[in-house]
Amino acid sequence: MSQDPAGKTDARGEPHECDELPTTVEAVRRARSPGAGTVVSLSADGIMALDADRLIRVFNPAMERLTGLTRDRVLGRPCRDVLRMLDSNGASLCETQCPLARVESGAVDVEGAIMNAEGQKVAVDLNYSIACSGSGALKSAVINVRDLSQLHQVNHIRSVLLASVSHELQTPISIIKAYANTLARPDAKWSNEVVREKLTAIEEESDRLSRLVTRLLYTSRLEAGAVSMNLMVIDLANEVQRVALRLAETDETHEILVTFPGDFPPVMGDPEKIDEILMNLIENAIKFSPRGGSVTVEGSVLDNEVLVSVGDHGIGIGARDRDRIFDLFYRAPDSSSGQFPGTGLGLHICRNLVHAHGGRIWVDSEPGLGSRFTFTLPIRRDD
C-alpha cells in the first residue's frame, strides 16, 4: 500500500488525489533544483503563490511589473487585496468567481482584468493550480498571470481596421456603382457633358480606392520590415516645391506657402519615400484646415540635420492625443466624427519612413489653433 507525503490514504488504501500534488508554495520556494528560483524570477508571466489562508508567499518580478506593487508590499497580504480582479462589466471576480472559494484541486483558468497600483485595468489570464488536503481544505495555490494587453490591442486594431476600411471602401464603391448604373440605363440618352461628368467622378473614386488599397499594402510591408530604401542625394527644397504644386492643382480652396533658405543643404533619402511623407503631411494639413485657409511648409537647419515643418490653422490636437497620433489606425476623437474621412494610416506611415531615414517626427498643436508637424533628416556629408 502506497502512502502520500502526508501519510494519508483513502478508504481503498490509496493516496488522496489532492495530496498527490506537492504543496505548491513549497514547490516554488523549496524546489530541489537549484535553478527553480531563477526560473520563477525570470518568468515573463506573473507567478504568485498562496498559503492555506490565501496569503501571498511568492511574488515574482513579472507580478511586480503587472501590478506596480513591490514584493515587500504584498507578501503576507490577502490575494484579493492585490489582484482586485474584475470581469468585462467591471464587477469584482474576487467576490463572485474566485476559484479558491470552490476548494477544488486541479487547474482553473479565469480571464478578466486586474487593477494596478495606478488604478489602471490590465487585461490578464489567470491559471490557478490548487492543492487541497484530504479533508478538502485549501493547502496552497500557485497563480500564473499572463498579460493579455498586447493581444487585446491587436484585436482592437483588427476591429478598428475592419470598421475604418469598411467605411472608407463603402463610399467610393457606392458612388462608382451608382454612376455606372446611371450611365448604363437603356431608357436614357445622356449628353456628352453628362457622360464626361459621371466618368470623371468614377475615375476620381477609383483613384481614391486605389490610394486606400495602396496605403494598406504599404502599411503591411512597413510592419513586416519589407520596404527597401533607395537612397540618393536629394534637393529637399525642390522636392517640397514639386509636391506642393501637385497638391495645389487639386485643391483651389487652400494656399500652400513654401519657405526654404537659399543655402538649404542636400540630404540623403529615398525620393519616393520622401514624397510619401510630404504628401501625407500636406494632405492632412489641408483636410483639417478651414476652407480658404493656408498651409505652410518651412525648412530650417539645426546642427547636423534639417527640419521640415508643415503647419495649418485647423482644428488642432488635444494633449491626450498627441502622443498617440502616430499609432496605427489611431484617429483623434475630433477627426473621427465623420466630417474628416480617413483610416489613421498616413501619420503612422510617416513615422516609419522618417525613422527609416534616421530622422525624428513630432507634432506641436493646440485645439482650435492648428497643428505643426515637424520631421528631421540627417544632412548629407561628403565623407
For each residue, the residues with C-beta under 8 A, 3 or more apart:
1: 9 13 14
2: 9 14 15
3: 7 8 9 15
4: 7 8 9 15 16 19 20
5: 19 22
6: 19 133 134
7: 3 4
8: 3 4 15 16 19 134
9: 1 2 3 4 12 13 14 15 16
10: 13 14 15 16 134
11:
12: 9
13: 1 9 10
14: 1 2 9 10
15: 2 3 4 8 9 10 19 20
16: 4 8 9 10 19 20 133 134
17: 20 105
18: 21 105 131 132 133 134 136 139
19: 4 5 6 8 15 16 131 133 134
20: 4 15 16 17
21: 18 24 105 129 131
22: 5 26 27 131
23: 26 27 131 139 140
24: 21 27 28 49 129 130 131 139 140 141 142
25: 28 29 49 50 51 57 58 140 142
26: 22 23 29 30 140
27: 22 23 24 30 31 142
28: 24 25 31 36 40 47 49 58 142
29: 25 26 37 49 57 58
30: 26 27
31: 27 28 36 37
32: 36
33: 36
34: 37
35: 38 39
36: 28 31 32 33 39 40
37: 29 31 34 40 41
38: 35 41 42
39: 35 36 42 43
40: 28 36 37 43 47 58 60
41: 37 38 60 61
42: 38 39
43: 39 40 46 47 60 62
44: 62
45: 62 144 145 146 147
46: 43 60 62 63 65 66 67 124 143 144 145 146 147
47: 28 40 43 58 60 62 63 142 143 144 145
48: 56 58 59 60 63 79 82 83 142 143 145
49: 24 25 28 29 56 57 58 140 141 142 143
50: 25 54 55 56 57 79 100 140 141 142 143
51: 25 54 55 57 140
52: 137 138 139 140
53:
54: 50 51 78 79 80 100 138 141
55: 50 51 76 77 78 79
56: 48 49 50 59 74 75 76 77 78 79 82
57: 25 29 49 50 51 75 76
58: 25 28 29 40 47 48 49 142
59: 48 56 63 64 71 74 75
60: 40 41 43 46 47 48 63 64
61: 41 64 65 71
62: 43 44 45 46 47 65 66 145
63: 46 47 48 59 60 66 67 69 71 145
64: 59 60 61 67 68 69 70 71
65: 46 61 62 68
66: 46 62 63 114 116 122 124 145 147
67: 46 63 64 74 82 83 114 116 117
68: 64 65 116 117 118
69: 63 64 73 74 82 116 117
70: 64 73 74
71: 59 61 63 64 74 75
72: 75
73: 69 70 77
74: 56 59 67 69 70 71 77 82
75: 56 57 59 71 72
76: 55 56 57
77: 55 56 73 74 81 82
78: 54 55 56 81 82
79: 48 50 54 55 56 82 83 94 100 143
80: 54 83 84 85 94 95 98
81: 77 78 84
82: 48 56 67 69 74 77 78 79
83: 48 67 79 80 94 114 126 143
84: 80 81 92 94 114 115
85: 80 92 93 94 98 110 112 113 114 126
86: 90 91 92 93 112 113 114 115 121
87: 90 91 93 97 112 113
88: 112
89:
90: 86 87
91: 86 87 95 96
92: 84 85 86 95 96
93: 85 86 87 96 97 98 110 112
94: 79 80 83 84 85 98
95: 80 91 92 98
96: 91 92 93
97: 87 93 110
98: 80 85 93 94 95 101 102
99: 102 104 108 110 128 130
100: 50 54 79 103 128 130 138 141
101: 98
102: 98 99 108
103: 100 130 132 136 137 138
104: 99 108 130 132
105: 17 18 21 130 131 132
106: 129 130
107: 127 128 129 130
108: 99 102 104 127 128 130
109: 125 126 127 128
110: 85 93 97 99 125 126 127 128
111: 123 124 125 126 148
112: 85 86 87 88 93 123 124 126
113: 85 86 87 121 122 123 124
114: 66 67 83 84 85 86 121 122 124 145
115: 84 86 119 120 121 122
116: 66 67 68 69 119 120 121 122
117: 67 68 69
118: 68
119: 115 116
120: 115 116
121: 86 113 114 115 116
122: 66 113 114 115 116 147 149
123: 111 112 113 147 148 149 151 152
124: 46 66 111 112 113 114 145 146 147 148
125: 109 110 111 145 146 148
126: 83 85 109 110 111 112 143 144 145 146
127: 107 108 109 110 143 144 146
128: 99 100 107 108 109 110 141 142 143
129: 21 24 106 107 141 142 143 144
130: 24 99 100 103 104 105 106 107 108 138 141
131: 18 19 21 22 23 24 105 138 139 140 141
132: 18 103 104 105 136 137 138 139
133: 6 16 18 19 136 137 138 139
134: 6 8 10 16 18 19
135:
136: 18 103 132 133
137: 52 103 132 133
138: 52 54 100 103 130 131 132 133 141
139: 18 23 24 52 131 132 133
140: 23 24 25 26 49 50 51 52 131
141: 24 49 50 54 100 128 129 130 131 138
142: 24 25 27 28 47 48 49 50 58 128 129
143: 46 47 48 49 50 79 83 126 127 128 129
144: 45 46 47 126 127 129
145: 45 46 47 48 62 63 66 114 124 125 126
146: 45 46 124 125 126 127
147: 45 46 66 122 123 124 150
148: 111 123 124 125 151 152
149: 122 123 152 153
150: 147 153 154
151: 123 148 154 155
152: 123 148 149 155 156
153: 149 150 156 157
154: 150 151 157 158
155: 151 152 158 159
156: 152 153 159 160
157: 153 154 160 161 328 329
158: 154 155 161 162
159: 155 156 162 163
160: 156 157 163 164 329 344
161: 157 158 164 165 329 343
162: 158 159 165 166
163: 159 160 166 167
164: 160 161 167 168 329 331 343 344
165: 161 162 168 169 212 216 343
166: 162 163 169 170
167: 163 164 170 171 341
168: 164 165 171 172 212 341 342 343
169: 165 166 172 173 209 212
170: 166 167 173 174
171: 167 168 174 175 205 341
172: 168 169 175 176 205 206 208 209
173: 169 170 176 177 205 209
174: 170 171 177 178
175: 171 172 178 179 201 202 205
176: 172 173 179 180 202 205 206 209
177: 173 174 180 181
178: 174 175 181 182
179: 175 176 182 183 198 199 201 202
180: 176 177 183 184 202
181: 177 178 184 185
182: 178 179 185 188 198
183: 179 180 190 195 198 199
184: 180 181
185: 181 182 188
186:
187:
188: 182 185
189:
190: 183 194 195 198
191: 194 195
192: 195 196
193: 196 197
194: 190 191 197 198
195: 183 190 191 192 198 199
196: 192 193 199 200
197: 193 194 200 201
198: 179 182 183 190 194 195 201 202
199: 179 183 195 196 202 203
200: 196 197 203 204
201: 175 179 197 198 204 205
202: 175 176 179 180 198 199 205 206
203: 199 200 206 207
204: 200 201 207 208
205: 171 172 173 175 176 201 202 208 209
206: 172 176 202 203 209 210
207: 203 204 210 211
208: 172 204 205 211 212
209: 169 172 173 176 205 206 212 213
210: 206 207 213 214
211: 207 208 214 215
212: 165 168 169 208 209 215 216 343
213: 209 210 216 217
214: 210 211 217 218
215: 211 212 218 219 343 345 346 349
216: 165 212 213 219 220 343 345
217: 213 214 220 221
218: 214 215 221 222 227 276 349
219: 215 216 222 223 328 345 348 349
220: 216 217 223 224
221: 217 218 224 226 227
222: 218 219 225 226 227 349 352 353
223: 219 220 328
224: 220 221
225: 222
226: 221 222
227: 218 221 222 273 352 356
228:
229: 270 273 356 357
230: 270 271 272
231: 268 269 270
232: 268 269 270 271
233: 266 267 268 380
234: 239 266 267 268 269 271 274
235: 238 239 266
236: 239 240 260 264 266 267 269 274 299 306 308 377
237: 240 241 258 260 264 299
238: 235 241 242
239: 234 235 236 242 243 271 274 275 278
240: 236 237 243 244 258 260 278 297 299 308
241: 237 238 244 245 258
242: 238 239 245 246
243: 239 240 246 247 275 278 279 282
244: 240 241 247 248 256 258 282 297
245: 241 242 248 249
246: 242 243 249 250
247: 243 244 250 251 256 279 282 283 286
248: 244 245 251 254 256
249: 245 246
250: 246 247
251: 247 248 254 286
252:
253: 291 292
254: 248 251 286 289 291 292 293 294 295
255: 293 294 295
256: 244 247 248 282 286 294 295 296 297
257: 294 295 296 297
258: 237 240 241 244 296 297 298
259: 296 297 298 299
260: 236 237 240 264 298 299
261: 264 299 300 301
262:
263:
264: 236 237 260 261 299 301 306
265: 301 306 379 380
266: 233 234 235 236 379 380
267: 233 234 236 306 377 378 379 380
268: 231 232 233 234 357 377 378 380
269: 231 232 234 236 273 274 357 377
270: 229 230 231 232 273 274 357
271: 230 232 234 239 274 275
272: 230 275 276
273: 227 229 269 270 276 277 353 356 357
274: 234 236 239 269 270 271 277 278 353 357
275: 239 243 271 272 278 279
276: 218 272 273 279 280 349 350 353
277: 273 274 280 281 349 350 353 354 375
278: 239 240 243 274 275 281 282 297 308 310
279: 243 247 275 276 282 283
280: 276 277 283 284 346 347 349 350
281: 277 278 284 285 310 350 373 375
282: 243 244 247 256 278 279 285 286 295 297 310
283: 247 279 280 286 287 346
284: 280 281 287 288 310 346 347 373
285: 281 282 288 289 295 310 311 312 314 371 373
286: 247 251 254 256 282 283 289 295 312
287: 283 284 314 340 342
288: 284 285 312 314 315 335 340 371
289: 254 285 286 293 294 295 312 313 314 370
290: 293 313 314
291: 253 254
292: 253 254
293: 254 255 289 290 312 313 314
294: 254 255 256 257 289 312 313
295: 254 255 256 257 282 285 286 289 310 311 312
296: 256 257 258 259 309 310 311 312
297: 240 244 256 257 258 259 278 282 308 309 310 311
298: 258 259 260 308 309 311
299: 236 237 240 259 260 261 264 306 307 308 309
300: 261 306 307 309
301: 261 264 265 305 306 307 379
302: 305 306 307 376
303:
304: 378 379
305: 301 302 359 376 377 378 379
306: 236 264 265 267 299 300 301 302 376 377 379
307: 299 300 301 302 374 375 376
308: 236 240 278 297 298 299 374 375 376 377
309: 296 297 298 299 300 372 373 374
310: 278 281 282 284 285 295 296 297 372 373 374
311: 285 295 296 297 298 370 371 372 373
312: 285 286 288 289 293 294 295 296 370 371 372
313: 289 290 293 294 369 370
314: 285 287 288 289 290 293 370 371
315: 288 334 335 367 368 370
316: 365 366 367 368 369 370 371
317: 321 322 325 332 363 365 367 371
318: 321 322 332 334 367
319: 322
320: 323 324
321: 317 318 324 325 330 332 333
322: 317 318 319 325 363 365
323: 320
324: 320 321 327 330
325: 317 321 322 330 332 347 363
326: 330 347 348 350 351 361
327: 324 330 344 348
328: 157 219 223 344 345 348
329: 157 160 161 164 343 344 345 348
330: 321 324 325 326 327 344 348
331: 164 335 336 342 344
332: 317 318 321 325 335 336
333: 321 336 337
334: 315 318 337 367
335: 288 315 331 332 340 342
336: 331 332 333 340
337: 333 334 340
338: 341
339:
340: 287 288 335 336 337
341: 167 168 171 338
342: 168 287 331 335 345 346
343: 161 164 165 168 212 215 216 329 346
344: 160 164 327 328 329 330 331 347 348
345: 215 216 219 328 329 342 348 349
346: 215 280 283 284 342 343 349 350
347: 280 284 325 326 344 350 351 373
348: 219 326 327 328 329 330 344 345 351 352
349: 215 218 219 222 276 277 280 345 346 352 353
350: 276 277 280 281 326 346 347 353 354 361 373 375
351: 326 347 348 354 355 361
352: 222 227 348 349 355 356
353: 222 273 274 276 277 349 350 356 357
354: 277 350 351 357 359 360 361 375 376 377
355: 351 352 358 359 360 361
356: 227 229 273 352 353
357: 229 268 269 270 273 274 353 354 377 378
358: 355 377 378
359: 305 354 355 375 376 377 378
360: 354 355 375 376
361: 326 350 351 354 355 373 374 375 376
362: 373 374
363: 317 322 325 371 372 373 374
364: 371 372 374
365: 316 317 322 369 370 371 372
366: 316 369 370
367: 315 316 317 318 334
368: 315 316
369: 313 316 365 366
370: 289 311 312 313 314 315 316 365 366
371: 285 288 311 312 314 316 317 363 364 365
372: 309 310 311 312 363 364 365
373: 281 284 285 309 310 311 347 350 361 362 363
374: 307 308 309 310 361 362 363 364
375: 277 281 307 308 350 354 359 360 361
376: 302 305 306 307 308 354 359 360 361
377: 236 267 268 269 305 306 308 354 357 358 359
378: 267 268 304 305 357 358 359
379: 265 266 267 301 304 305 306
380: 233 265 266 267 268
381:
382:
383:
